[in-house]
């Protein structure tokens, strides 16, 4: 018997711990695995390792711009 894993992987990218915890609590009700990252660079590495299905990112984070982040993700495909 072959078991298929349909559990979705979600990456939450936010540098504010309270915001991450709030989102994790909301999403933990669903059948998914939740990863977190505090910087754009950390999130890109996590995505490369885990191939997440959805990335939730704060648009106003310091460091890497949202456009730069999306560009890095697209470059992997």
C-alpha positions, 0 to 999 in steps of 0.5 A, a space after each residue: 500500500 502506498 501512502 501519499 502525503 497531502 500535507 501542505 507546507 506553509 512558511 511564515 516570514 515575519 521578524 515580529 515574534 508575536 505576529 508569527 505566533 498569531 499566524 501559527 495559531 490560526 493555521 495550526 487548525 489545518 492539516 499543514 506543516 508550518 515553518 517560520 523565518 525571521 529574514 528573507 535570506 532565512 526564508 529562501 534557504 528554508 524554501 529551497 530545503 522544504 519546497 513549501 507550498 505557500 509563503 506568507 510574508 510581511 511586505 514591510 520587512 527590513 533588509 530584502 525587499 518584497 520584489 527582491 524576495 519574489 525574484 529569488 524564489 522565481 529564480 529557483 524555478 
